């Protein structure tokens, strides 16, 4: 058992959060789900214009595996799949809100 310094523990915790969340698209998917409680795959794909179908699929799978996003399959024809945040995912809202605020202040008009 190694004893971590306060700095090592701080960096370790940040690293753990990054690993749970995954890549850059995770933040945008979470932001989308905070704006709309429930989203279908194609709704997200249309809103997140620059994401590929594969990247969105991989991001949603990663977030689902880490219990951030819940995938619900509805018994319709054709099958409807909806995504929503779990309690663990909702707990990230403060971070997304702060990122939005920071982007408004310092984003520099990136389109």
N, C-alpha and C positions, 0 to 999 in steps of 0.2 A: 504494500500500500504506500503510495507516494503522497506526501503532503504538498498541496499546491499553495503557492503564494496567492495573495489577493488578486494580483494582476493576472496570473495564470488562470485562476478560477473565473475571472471576468471574461477573458478571451475564450475559455473553454465553453462557457454558457452561451456566448454569442455564436460560436461554431456549432453548438448543438442546435440552436434555433435555425441557423442557415441550413443545416442538413435536414431538419424536419420540413422546412418550407420548400427547399429545392431551388430551382432556377429562377431567372428573372421574371418569367411569365407568371409565377405563383402569386406575386404581389398584385399584378393586374387582375388575375382571376379572383383573388380574395377581395379586391376593391370592387369588382363587378358584383360579387355576391353580397357585399355589404350594402351596395346601392339597391339591389333587388334581392329579396330574400331567397327566391327560387329562380333558377335559370335553366333553360334547356341548352344543350350543346350548341345548336345552330344560332341561338340568340347570342351566346357568348362569342362565337366565331365571328358573327357579323359586327358586334360591338368592338371586339379586339381585332381590328382590321389587318394588322401586320403579322398575326400569328398564323402559322400553318396548322392544318388539321392534325398532323402528327404531333406537333408541339403542344397543342391544346389537349389532345388525348393523353399524352405522356404526363403533362402537368396535372390533369385531373386524377389520373391513376395514382401518381405520387402523393398528392394531397389526400386522396381517399385511403391509401395504405397507411398514411401517418395520422389518420383519424381527424383531419382538419375539415374535410369535405365529406358529405354524405351523398351517396348515389342512390336514387330511388327509381326503380323500374315500375312503370304503371302498365296495367294489363289492358292496353289499347291496341288497335290494329290501324297502322303499324305501332309497334312498341314505342312508348314515350319514356324518355329518361330525363329525370330532373336532378339538378345538383343544388345543394344547400350547405350551409355551414353547420358544423357540429358545435357543441359547447366549447370545445378546445379551439375551434376556428374562430368563434365569436370573441374569444378572449384576446384575439389579435387586433381587435378593432381600434384600440388606442394607437397602436403602431401605425396602422393604415391612415388613420385620421391625421396623425402628426406628419406622415409622409406627404399627404395631400396639402396640408398647410405649408410645409416646407417648399413643396413644388410651386404653390401659388406665389410664395414670396421670392424664391430664388431660381425657379425653373427657366427663366430666360426665354420664354416663348417657343419652346421646342414643339414642333408639330408632328 
